[in-house]
Amino acid sequence: MSIASQPAAPNAAALQDDEWGRLMTAALAGHGGAYNRLLGEIQQWLQRYFLRRLPMSMADDATQECLMAVHQRRHTYEPGRPFRPWLAAIARYKWIDRLRAMGRKPTVSLDDELFEPSVDGHEACVTSAIVLEELLGRLKPAQVSVIRLVKIQGFSIEEAAAMTGQSESLVKVNIHRGLARLSGFANAPDADVLQSA
């Protein structure tokens, strides 16, 4: 068999995902050892996930909260389904919760708590994510869902229409109107305009 005709080797993430799925399936069947191993392995993944998205001072707490959420929602995992997307969805919700909490703390000292030393502009990314969540929160849910899918996650208009149940033309209209409204927020002369939006 030539090299070209050999099946591609699965990548490490796919193999790990299958292993995590097997461990969760065993855990749901009552195997405590499998559950402990799974929690240890996903804790490392979660720490890396949150360290890339949150200030260092918040990443450990977010990791622990996410582990608790995994434990509380373990009954929602369907054996045989990919584990990593299930875990990533929980982590994403915890990350967004943290961003919203950061946005609601007007008395936080930016120097002391929000920004940690970073090599790659971590502070700017976190701040941008907070601002984006705040602005998207001012739009209609139908606009937010398609803007997230098409403009942030990179799905096509057709895919966004299929995922949201909106027609393709409605997806385009919602994106256009949502972006126009976001542009209006950005061009507002002062914060009072944002408050009344």
N, C-alpha and C positions, 0 to 999 in steps of 0.2 A: 504494500500500500504506500503510495507516495505521501509526502508530507502535506501536500495541498489537499489530499482527499481524507486525511485523518480528521476526526471531529476535534473541534477546538476544546482545549482543556478549560474546565469551569474556573472562573476567577475566584480569588480567595474570599471575597465578600459573599458570593453565591454559596460556596461551601460552608462558610460560617453561618449564613442565614439558614441553610438546611439543618445544620447542627443545632442552632438555637431553636429552630422549630421542633426538632426531635426532643430536645431537652424540655421544652415547654409542654409538649404532648405527654412526656413521661411525668412531668410535675403535676399535670392535671389529673393523671391517673394515680397520684399519691406517692410518687417517688421523690422523697425529700432531698436525697443527695443530688438528683438531677436539677432540682429547683435551686439549691444552694449554688451549684456550679454555674447555672444560667445567670443568676443574679450577680455573681462575681464577674462574669465575663461582660454582661451588658453594662455593669457599673463603669468599667473602663471605657467602653464605647460612649456612654452618656457623658462622662467627664470630658472626653475630647470634644464631643458635640457642643456642650455648653461653654467650654473654654474658648471655642471659636466664635461664639455668639454673644457672650455676656462678659461683664467685668469679672476678673478672677475672684473677687470677694463674693460674688453671687453664684458662681458656677457650682460650688460644692452643695449649697442649699438646693439649687435647682436639680442637681443630680439625685439627691436624697428624696426630694418631692416626687421626682419622676419614678424612682424605684418603688415608692409607696403607691403611686398611681398604677404601675404595672401590676403590683400585688393585688390592689383593689379591683382591677379590671381584667385580671387573668382569665376569668370565665368568658370574656368576650372573644378571646383568641380562638380561632377555628383550626383545629389540628389539620395538617396537610396544606394549609395556606402559607404563603411566605411570611416569615416572622418579622423580618427587618422593616417592611412598610408599616406593620402594625405598631412596632416599637417607635418608629420615626414619627408616626402621627401623634402618639402620646407625648413624645419629646417636644414636638413642634408646639402643641397646645401649652405645655408648661413654659416654653420659651416665650410665647406670646403673652402668657399671664405675667411673666417677669417683666417684660417690656412695658406692659400696661401699668404695672405697679410702679415701675421707675418713673413713668410719665405722671403719675398721681402724687409724687413726692416733691412738692415745690421747695421744701426746706432742706433738701439734701445738698450737702456741699459737693459741688462738682469735683473739686480737687481731691477731696478725701475719699469719696465713696464710689462715684460713677466711673471714674477713669483710672485705669491701672496702666503702668508702663507697658508699652507695646512696641513691637518692631514693625508691624504691618498696618497701622492705621485702624486698629481695633476700635478705638474710641469713636472715630468718625462713622464706622459701620454701625455701631450700636446706636449712636445718636440718630443717624439716618433712618434706621429701622423704627425707632420710637416715633419720629416725626411722620414717617410713612403710615404707620398704624393709626396715629392720631388723625391724619388727613383722610385716610380711607374710612375711618369711623364716621365721617361726616357725609358719606355718600349713601345712596340707596343700596340695599343688599344685592340687588340684581346687577348693579354697576360694579360693585366691589368684586363679586365672584368672577365676572368675565375679565376685569382688569387684572386680577391676580393670575388667572389662568393664561391669558394671552400675553400680557405685557411683563409679568414677573416670572411666571413659570415656563413661558415659551411655547404653549400649545397653539395650534392653529385655530382660526375662526371656526372651522368645521368641528374640530375636537371640542372646543369650548361649548358650541351649540349642543353637541351630543351629551356632554357632561352636565349641562345646566338645564336642558330642556327648552332653552330659548331658540328661536329661529336664528339662522345665520345673520339675517338683516337686523334682528333685534340685538344680537351680540354686538354688531358693528355700531349701532345707535347707542347702546349702553356704554360702550367703550368711549365713543366720541363725546357723549354728554358728560360722562364721569371725568374724563381727562380735562374737558373744558371747565368743569366745576373746580377740579384740583388746581388748574391754572389760575382761576379766579381767586382761590385762597392764597396762592403764592404771590399774586399781584396786589393783594389787599393792602391798603395804606397803613393799617394798624391792626393790633390784636383784637380790637372790638369787632371788626368785621368777621374775623374767624369765630368769635364767640357767638355771633348771631346767625351763623351759617346753618 
